[in-house]
Amino acid sequence: MFTAYGADYVAVNQEKYGKNLILLPSTIIHEWSNATPETLSLADMQKLLTLGTEIVLLGTGSRLRFPPAPLLRPFAPAGIGLEVMDLQAACRTYNILAAEGRKVAAALIFD
C-alpha cells in the first residue's frame, strides 16, 4: 500500500521511491521504464499488459497527461481497464482497489 506521497516521491510501506515503478499487491517492479508521459513507448505499455491484473492505474506525474491513443488501444481487447490520472490520484485509487482485493497495478511515472 502507498503510505505517503509528495511532489517527487511515493512511499510504499514507509519506504520512499522517486523513480518510475509499478506497484502490485504482492510486489514492486522497480524502474519499469525510464519514460516520461510524453516518451512512453509501445514496449512500456506492453509490460503493463502482462501483469495479470484487471485494472492498471497509470500515474502521469504531477498532472494528468494522456499518452497517445495508439498506446492505450491494446488494453480494452485484452480485458484490462486502464485509467490515466495524476500520480497522487493513482496512489489513492490503488489503495482503495487493493483494499477491496482487486487485481490492480499502479504504474507510476515521475516528473
Secondary structure, 3 states (H helix, E strand, C coil): CEEEECCCCEEECCEEECCCEEEECCEEEECCCCCCCCCCCHHHHHHHHCCCCCEEEEEECCCCCCCCHHHHCCCCCCCCEEEEECHHHHHHHHHHHHHCCCCEEEEEECC
